[in-house]
Amino acid sequence: MFGTLSKRFWTGISVFLLASGIAIGFPSAARAEDSSARAHIGFAATHPLTKAGWRTFAERLKKEPDAPKLKIFLNGPAGDDFSAIENLARQHYEFGAAALPSFPEVFPHTALISELGITGGDNELAAAAAVTELLMVDCSLCQKIFKKQRIVFLGAYSSARFVLLSYDRLSTPLAFQGLTTLTPGTAWDRLIVSLGGKINEDYSDAGDLFARGEISATIATPLELSNPAVKAHTRNVLIAPLGSFRGGAGFLASASYWQNLTPKARRAILNAASDGIVSTATEYRAISEAALEKAKSEGLTIDTASPDLVEKIQKHIQTDILGIDQTAQERFGVVDAANFIDRFLYLYDKFAGLLTQAQSSQQSAQVLREQIFDRLDVLKYGVEPG
C-alpha cells in the first residue's frame, strides 16, 4: 500500500515535529491595523520548511503593500494528518502545508510523483520546481482535485537527498545480499529487493528497529543522525543516487480565503511562494551537509557507492520508470501516467539546466517566477467558477 511511504518518511523525521503548539514571533507578524492571515504548520521551528521556507515567505509578504501580513503558528497538524487539508477547507486558518502523497486516494498524482522519488539527478530544487509547475500549470485534473478539496496549491518541496545509514560498510552490490533495510517508501522497497536485500515494513522508529535487530540499515536524510538511537547503530553513511521525498505541498492556502483576496494580493502571494520554495531547498541542503560534516568529525565513515553499485541503482531506476505507468492506474487511478511521468522528467531537466545559471537564491526564485508563477492568471487560478 502506497500510504506507507509518507508514514515511514514522517516517522523518520519525527524529531523535527513539534509536540505542542507555539506561535513564532516572525518579523512578519501582523500589526493591528494590517490585514493579516494565519499559517498553522505541523513542523518544528528547526525544520527547513519552517526555519527557511515559511520565514522567507512571510518576509516577502511583509514587503508587498497588497499582501496579507502573516502570523505563523507551529501547532498545525502533522503533514500526514488529513486534518491539514480539512482545516484549510473549512478556513480554520488561511495557510498550511501537507505531505500530499500520504493521501493517495485523494491526491493520486502526488502519490505517483513520490514513486518517482529516486529519478532525476541530485538537484532537489529542480525537482521541487518541476513538481510545482506540473501541478500548477500542466495537470488540469490535479487542479480539479484541489478545488474539490477546497485548497489552493502554491508550491512543492523536496527533502534533502537520502543516504544509507548502517553499522557495516555497504558500498558494493554484494553488501546488499540479504540486508534488511527500512526505506522511506515503496519505490525504495523495490530498489532494495532488486539489489538482493529485504525490507522492513514496520512503522516504528528506526532507532528502535536497529536496537531490536530488525534492520541493519535505513534510507533516510542525514538529519536522521540527530536521533540518538539511530546514531548509536550507525558507523557508515553511504552517499548514493537514492533520491528524496517529493510531492509534498510546502505551501497551501484555503480556497475560501484565496477567492476573497484581490488579484494584487494573489499575485503577491504567488511571488512570495517562489522565494519560499528556493529557501526551503537551500536550507535542506545546508543542514544536510552540516549533518554529514558533523558525523565525519565524530568518527563516522562517509562513503560513496562503488561504480558498479551506482550502475545497478541507475539500471533499476530506468526499469522501474517503465513499469510505474503500468501499475499507476491500478494503484492510484492515474489513467495517463506515462505522459505525466514524461512531463515530470522533462520539467526536471529543464529546471536543472536553468538553475545552473542562477548565481543566487534571488536569481533562482526569479527562474521559478518566470517559468511558473508569472504564467498563472490570478483572476482564474484557484478561483471557483462563478
PyMOL commands that set and color helices and strands:
alter all, ss='L'
color gray80, all
select helices_A, chain A and resi 4-12+14-16+48-63+83-89+100-102+108-115+124-138+140-148+173-176+186-194+206-211+222-226+228-232+255-259+263-297+307-332+337-355+361-371+373-375
alter helices_A, ss='H'
color red, helices_A
select strands_A, chain A and resi 23-24+36-40+69-73+95-98+151-157+163-166+180-182+198-199+217-220+236-239+248-254+301-304
alter strands_A, ss='S'
color yellow, strands_A
deselect
rebuild
show_as cartoon
